[in-house]
Amino acid sequence: MRFADVTGQVIELAAPPRRVISLVPSVTETLFAIGAGASLVGRTRYCVSPDPDVRAIERVGGTKDPDLQRIQALNPDLVLANREENRKPDVEALRARGIPIYVEEPVTVVEGLETVSRLGQMFAVEAAADAIVRRGAQALSDVKARRADLEAQNALKLTPRKSVRPRVVAFIWKDPWMVVGSRTFMGDMIETLGGEHLFRSAAQRYFTVEPDEVAAANPDILLFPDEPYAFSEPDLNFWLERFPALSAVRHSRLRPCSGQDLAWYGARIPGALARLQPAVAW
């Protein structure tokens, strides 16, 4: 089988890989979910799910600082990487050492489900992968139906909302404040769930923003995922105290949420769509 990745490279697999290193936490989780976890011989320190299963797999550094010598010593027949999460110099260094590496970069929920299908093909576990994709398709259908119901209900109100889609800003960091921008899986997750991702047309995928800029956009919902930065109560209080007129503040819509559910593509998607729905709802 031949698989072309997002960097234009093609890998050929004569048989399902048996010695795999995953440099992507969501891919590690997905391999276990489709029954291919036994093929893993290496993972990053951020590959923490499913616990405790992953604990038996050797760690090979982080997503940004993998131990290239250790990866080579493990003699993998395939390394799985992500263009956003992993550094290009590390990918090129592994290829220079003759190590097969497959790089992907899903930026939509649908592409995240396609990753599950592709891994199912690579590891000859199509049935398990297809079952997850079917659950994801059903979850997407449910989300679409809920949005249609909201639109119908809104049309019957004496004073309907201008839009049934709440305007959402998702933070990823503080000091400085940073938000989700364009062409990201997180942004598409927000849109898929029925929110209007306010910074979807930004020039950058993630960028620094001044609090006053966020206030000027007047979002209806502020999302505070628990990773990569662990937001705490004082962070929410900053917005409550400084911007009392903000729509999200006035209507108590400062919402912590799971960073894994918001950012991890793959097998997590069907459950994440259900768990995140309240965070992106009026």
Protein Blocks (a to p, Z undefined) as FASTA:
>chain_A
ZZddfkopacddfbdcfbdcdfbfklmmmmmmnopmmmpcbdcfklmbdcfklmmpcceb
jfklccfklmmmnopabdcddfklpcfklmmmmmmnopacdddddfbfklmmmmmmmmmm
mnopmkmmmmmmmmmmmmmmmmmmmmmmmmmmmmmpmbdcfbfcdcddddfbehiadddd
ehifklmmmmmnopacfklmgmbfbdcddfklmmmnopabdcddfbfbdcdfklmmmmmm
mmmmbmklmnopaccddfklmmmgcjklmmmmmmmmmmmgZZ
